[in-house]
Amino acid sequence: MSYFPKLNPLAKERLIFNIGLLFFVLGCIAFGVLYLVDLPRMESLYSYLPWLFCFMVLGTTASLSEHILIVKQRPKELFYYAFVSYSVYLFGLSFLVYYYGEIQPLLIGLGVWACLRFFYFVRLLYKYGSFKFEFMTLSKFVIFGSPLIIHFLMGAGMEYVDGYLVNAYFERSDFTYFRYGARELPINTIFITALASAFIPLAVVNLGDSLVSIKKRTTRLMNFLFPISIVLMLSSSYIFSIVYSDEYLISAQIFNIYLLIICSRILLPQIVLYAKHKNSFLMLVSIIEFGINIGLSLYLMQDYGLYGIAFATVVAFFAQKILLILYTWSILKVPLSEYIHIPKYLLFTFALYATYCFSIFFQK
């Protein structure tokens, strides 16, 4: 997303094909590892290996379609593609669950869905790509993207570390309670992540105008997402007790803690770093965040149990954003006020944290 806009037209065409080839190879490697490690213990799935291959390899490669449409600035085509693709996914798999209720038909359904998405990806390759393998093009991209790979692995790895700590130091039932509650509100991550992804290639070309637009759009999102988070924070105990049972009130409290992450997620200093190609610093900060999360989880869980692990995640994520904000402000000379409405942000943040304090006594 940040590498593509700076290339010349011919290099862009070649990069699209070579990244597709890279994803296909990596998908094959992942499938091979799964086959060697896990599938020997899953004999009942042997006859469904072709469909699993389609889902893992072709589906992984086809995930590039959305990114191609973003960097080629085709928002309408992206909307229609996403709407059709995920409608088929939702209703198709729901039908298979309702009609069959077994895992094997689901594997076939996932494989067919991945194939359809892959056919569309091939269509995009013919339209925007150049079918020519170039080792230099691919190697330059891999070198450029390696810090970002580590950056994303560290971010995704925190979820697994939290799960490991709960599994290692708490009862088995506690792991269930934690997993049900330890998740952000999906629309928070969907809207904010989509906004950041869409603006990265635009910021590479024109950072100033992009920051103005980001500030306007994050203000709109705050007006929408913070009130929803506040309402859910006050009603989570009732929702969890109705959907699950009163035993899951612990999960509701953990969910409330994770709702606080929106205060950090809505801040988007990383777009500035992507635009300036400061990938190494992004990697460094993600490693620091990972270390803070582990150390703070081990410390806080001694006194606060599962809640301590959840709070450690919130603090680690906030520390990451503070470091990024300080770097963009002091080194890149881009102050926080250029991409977030500070007074409104502080007001909503105070309201959310005040609601959390109130919810501790408000829960059933």
Secondary structure in CASP SS format (residue, H / E / C, confidence):
PFRMAT SS
TARGET T0000
AUTHOR 0000-0000-0000
METHOD secondary structure of the structure
MODEL  1
M C 1.00
S C 1.00
Y C 1.00
F H 1.00
P H 1.00
K H 1.00
L C 1.00
N C 1.00
P H 1.00
L H 1.00
A H 1.00
K H 1.00
E H 1.00
R H 1.00
L H 1.00
I H 1.00
F H 1.00
N H 1.00
I H 1.00
G H 1.00
L H 1.00
L H 1.00
F H 1.00
F H 1.00
V H 1.00
L H 1.00
G H 1.00
C H 1.00
I H 1.00
A H 1.00
F H 1.00
G H 1.00
V H 1.00
L H 1.00
Y H 1.00
L H 1.00
V H 1.00
D C 1.00
L H 1.00
P H 1.00
R H 1.00
M C 1.00
E H 1.00
S H 1.00
L H 1.00
Y H 1.00
S H 1.00
Y H 1.00
L H 1.00
P H 1.00
W H 1.00
L H 1.00
F H 1.00
C H 1.00
F H 1.00
M H 1.00
V H 1.00
L H 1.00
G H 1.00
T H 1.00
T H 1.00
A H 1.00
S C 1.00
L H 1.00
S H 1.00
E H 1.00
H H 1.00
I H 1.00
L H 1.00
I H 1.00
V H 1.00
K C 1.00
Q C 1.00
R C 1.00
P H 1.00
K H 1.00
E H 1.00
L H 1.00
F H 1.00
Y H 1.00
Y H 1.00
A H 1.00
F H 1.00
V H 1.00
S H 1.00
Y H 1.00
S H 1.00
V H 1.00
Y H 1.00
L H 1.00
F H 1.00
G H 1.00
L H 1.00
S H 1.00
F H 1.00
L H 1.00
V H 1.00
Y H 1.00
Y H 1.00
Y C 1.00
G C 1.00
E C 1.00
I H 1.00
Q H 1.00
P H 1.00
L H 1.00
L H 1.00
I H 1.00
G H 1.00
L H 1.00
G H 1.00
V H 1.00
W H 1.00
A H 1.00
C H 1.00
L H 1.00
R H 1.00
F H 1.00
F H 1.00
Y H 1.00
F H 1.00
V H 1.00
R H 1.00
L H 1.00
L H 1.00
Y H 1.00
K H 1.00
Y H 1.00
G C 1.00
S C 1.00
F C 1.00
K C 1.00
F C 1.00
E C 1.00
F H 1.00
M H 1.00
T H 1.00
L H 1.00
S H 1.00
K H 1.00
F H 1.00
V H 1.00
I H 1.00
F H 1.00
G H 1.00
S H 1.00
P H 1.00
L H 1.00
I H 1.00
I H 1.00
H H 1.00
F H 1.00
L H 1.00
M H 1.00
G H 1.00
A H 1.00
G H 1.00
M H 1.00
E H 1.00
Y H 1.00
V H 1.00
D H 1.00
G H 1.00
Y H 1.00
L H 1.00
V H 1.00
N H 1.00
A H 1.00
Y H 1.00
F C 1.00
E C 1.00
R H 1.00
S H 1.00
D H 1.00
F H 1.00
T H 1.00
Y H 1.00
F H 1.00
R H 1.00
Y H 1.00
G H 1.00
A C 1.00
R C 1.00
E C 1.00
L C 1.00
P H 1.00
I H 1.00
N H 1.00
T H 1.00
I H 1.00
F H 1.00
I H 1.00
T H 1.00
A H 1.00
L H 1.00
A H 1.00
S H 1.00
A H 1.00
F H 1.00
I H 1.00
P H 1.00
L H 1.00
A H 1.00
V H 1.00
V H 1.00
N C 1.00
L H 1.00
G H 1.00
D H 1.00
S H 1.00
L H 1.00
V H 1.00
S H 1.00
I H 1.00
K H 1.00
K H 1.00
R H 1.00
T H 1.00
T H 1.00
R H 1.00
L H 1.00
M H 1.00
N H 1.00
F H 1.00
L H 1.00
F H 1.00
P H 1.00
I H 1.00
S H 1.00
I H 1.00
V H 1.00
L H 1.00
M H 1.00
L H 1.00
S H 1.00
S H 1.00
S H 1.00
Y H 1.00
I H 1.00
F H 1.00
S H 1.00
I H 1.00
V H 1.00
Y C 1.00
S C 1.00
D H 1.00
E H 1.00
Y H 1.00
L H 1.00
I H 1.00
S H 1.00
A H 1.00
Q H 1.00
I H 1.00
F H 1.00
N H 1.00
I H 1.00
Y H 1.00
L H 1.00
L C 1.00
I C 1.00
I H 1.00
C H 1.00
S H 1.00
R H 1.00
I C 1.00
L C 1.00
L C 1.00
P C 1.00
Q H 1.00
I H 1.00
V H 1.00
L H 1.00
Y H 1.00
A H 1.00
K C 1.00
H C 1.00
K C 1.00
N H 1.00
S H 1.00
F H 1.00
L H 1.00
M H 1.00
L H 1.00
V H 1.00
S H 1.00
I H 1.00
I H 1.00
E H 1.00
F H 1.00
G H 1.00
I H 1.00
N H 1.00
I H 1.00
G H 1.00
L H 1.00
S H 1.00
L H 1.00
Y H 1.00
L H 1.00
M H 1.00
Q H 1.00
D H 1.00
Y H 1.00
G H 1.00
L H 1.00
Y H 1.00
G H 1.00
I H 1.00
A H 1.00
F H 1.00
A H 1.00
T H 1.00
V H 1.00
V H 1.00
A H 1.00
F H 1.00
F H 1.00
A H 1.00
Q H 1.00
K H 1.00
I H 1.00
L H 1.00
L H 1.00
I H 1.00
L H 1.00
Y H 1.00
T H 1.00
W H 1.00
S H 1.00
I C 1.00
L C 1.00
K C 1.00
V C 1.00
P C 1.00
L H 1.00
S H 1.00
E H 1.00
Y C 1.00
I C 1.00
H C 1.00
I H 1.00
P H 1.00
K H 1.00
Y H 1.00
L H 1.00
L H 1.00
F H 1.00
T H 1.00
F H 1.00
A H 1.00
L H 1.00
Y H 1.00
A H 1.00
T H 1.00
Y H 1.00
C H 1.00
F H 1.00
S H 1.00
I H 1.00
F H 1.00
F H 1.00
Q C 1.00
K C 1.00
END
